[in-house]
């Protein structure tokens, strides 16, 4: 996949914040940005990488196992495979200096080549970092070099074929390197969908989704990726591991779940069989404004626990609702300012506002009768909780722009704005407590550092027992101390999560950034069991070292 070396996605797609004039003015006021602040990135010509550490003999052997053209050591390829898309990654990349770089990038074209390369690296004590689309935001691609040994990135992008389709069983088998658009295009041509649409959809892969326990924006009806995977094949230093494809099994612990979320520390996922669905014939959009986040939350919980099967239920808190309103010039295509003025008057007449209210976006998919039934229940329940209908436009606008936000982030960084996300999940009884604790922790930490904060949150994945919480936070960067500023905020937010009943990650994964919290997540015995599994499948520790499992002290308050 062709992508920027310094930021997100397509090199030809930019989204300057100046094109969002009202939003930019809102951010300048909220964050107290210095006038004319600008933080340009270095030019590609200024980036200098050290020489790779792999011997000519080993590079030649890698070329023999795959092909000479499948082994790349040029600076740009090594650079783009040595970091992901997290805030820390982008800080380093834009300065033109990472902590370390992979020595080579290998592009296997078959399962046999993957296994052969893993075995060669195991014999040669060369570390292997599996690479899908490069969209990790938790340090999954950071090079943790042990004792100076070599490191390769294994880019799975050449393995993107549809291997098998079973229309009767509604299953499809894909190679793990298939990207989101490639996968959905191949299924759509056959009247089907997987229904997995994370924000990284355009630049992430099936193997990456599985390795990180990904969730998509349509998870309310289709589930997270762990609900979709029936079986997979994994190339490990111990050999190829393959699972039987059945809907359910009682044959011992579910082996799939040990590899879903394994983040490449046990082996390389080469292909997977997933449950697919017939493409829904009808899609309808709804939007409602509630007086407060608490009122919207009560409505969403009633809808979910009452069995409503909306594809998407996304509830924003007041800060995110206000931000969405200020981006309406580009994001919400109302027919005219007069129509908007009438709408705002009606909103205010009901004691509601975008500054303090909570926006619910709902998308219903399926056959016409079921969708109509869902809409009737949705409207009635929202009315009972004093929700005011805003029509379909906000939900349609959100769907059309849902993959664009990372492009805007690049522009915000150009203007010296720290912008990052984090996510968690908890049970319903603790959602408000967790939401407030994380928001206070981030705001307090930034205020201690003399910066105004904007902390926004939404719920986008819901369950009978609880929901996710997805935070976006912004502040003016501290020139010269950008990394220290972010690390302090991340630490404060993580402590707020783990001490208020949340998981350290609902769908971004663990990578390097969250690994030190794994003992608090799974307990010492649970982590020891994972370490034992890794010791068996990867006895020399070559597979993506330093990720998922804690390697140092667990954080303390």
Secondary structure, DSSP 4 states (H G I P E B T S, - for coil): ----SSSSS-TT----GGGSHHHHHHHHHHHTPPTT---PPPPGGG--PPPP---HHHHHHHHHHS-GGGEE--HHHHHHTS--SSHHHHHHHHHT--S---SEEE---SHHHHHHHHHHHHHHT-EEEEESSS--SSSTT----STT--EEEEE-TT---EEEEETTTTEEEEETT-BHHHHHHHHHTTTEE-----TTGGG-BHHHHHHHT---TTHHHH--GGGTEEEEEEEETTEEEE----S---SSS-THHHHTT-TTSS-EEEEEEEE-EEPPSEEEEEEEEESSHHHHHHHHHHHHHTT---SEEEEE-HHHHHHHHHTHHHH---S-HHHHHHHHHHHHHTT--TTT-EEEEEEEEESHHHHHHHHHHHHHHHHHTT-EEEESHHHHHHHHHTTTHHHHHHHHHHTTEEEEEEEEEEEGGGHHHHHHHHHHHHHHHHHHTT---EEEEEE--B-SSEEEEEEEEEEE--TT-HHHHHHHHHHHHHHHHHTTT--S-SSS--TTTTGGGHHHHHHHHHHHHHHHHHHHHTTT--BSTTSSS--SPPP--
